[in-house]
Amino acid sequence: MATNSKATTDLPGEPELREMIAKLIGSPPEDVPPDVNLILLGLTSIEIMRMVGRWRRAGFPVAFEELASAPTLSDWLAYLDSLRAR
């Protein structure tokens, strides 16, 4: 059944985003701290671009620059929450 509204599940919440990042950096989800630079943990800009592309295809105006300029789990969650509120 199609709807006109975006499903909030298209943008991940904390557990989903933590798991997504953990898979990309090869760590268990519990080893992804909320306030540590994800790039220093091994996340690459290419992987960030792929996530952005997926969310844009789902209809969310996610900006690579926003994620790359504040690459922590906490910052990303706050940014994604701000997009949900639009």
C-alpha positions in Angstrom: 0.0 0.0 0.0 1.5 3.3 -1.1 1.3 6.5 0.9 2.1 10.1 0.2 4.2 10.6 3.3 7.7 9.5 4.0 8.1 6.6 6.4 10.2 7.6 9.3 11.9 4.2 9.0 13.6 5.5 5.9 15.9 7.6 8.1 17.4 5.4 10.8 17.0 5.9 14.5 19.9 5.4 17.0 20.0 1.5 17.0 19.8 1.3 13.2 22.3 4.0 12.5 24.7 2.5 15.1 24.4 -0.9 13.4 24.8 0.5 9.9 28.0 2.3 11.0 29.3 -0.7 12.9 29.0 -2.9 9.8 30.9 -0.3 7.7 33.8 0.0 10.1 33.9 -3.7 11.0 33.0 -3.3 14.7 30.2 -4.5 17.0 27.4 -1.9 17.4 28.2 -1.4 21.1 31.8 -0.3 20.1 30.4 2.8 18.2 30.6 5.5 20.8 28.1 8.5 20.5 30.7 11.3 20.5 33.8 9.9 18.7 34.7 11.0 15.2 33.5 8.2 12.9 36.1 8.9 10.3 38.8 8.3 13.0 37.1 4.9 13.6 37.5 4.0 9.9 34.4 5.3 8.2 35.3 6.7 4.8 33.9 9.7 2.9 32.8 7.2 0.1 30.7 5.3 2.6 29.1 8.6 3.9 28.3 9.5 0.3 26.6 6.1 -0.2 24.4 6.6 2.9 23.5 10.1 1.7 22.6 8.7 -1.7 20.3 6.1 -0.2 18.5 8.6 1.9 18.2 11.1 -0.9 16.6 8.4 -3.1 14.1 7.8 -0.3 13.2 11.5 -0.6 15.1 13.0 2.3 17.3 16.1 1.6 20.3 14.7 3.5 23.5 16.8 2.8 26.9 15.2 2.7 28.4 18.3 4.1 26.3 18.1 7.2 27.4 14.6 8.0 31.1 15.1 7.0 31.4 18.3 9.1 30.2 16.7 12.3 31.0 13.0 11.9 29.8 11.6 15.3 26.8 9.3 15.9 25.2 12.0 18.2 25.6 14.7 15.6 24.2 12.6 12.9 21.2 11.6 15.0 20.4 15.2 15.8 20.7 16.1 12.1 18.5 13.2 11.0 15.9 14.2 13.7 15.9 17.7 12.3 15.1 16.3 8.8 12.2 14.2 10.2 10.8 17.4 11.8 10.5 19.1 8.4 
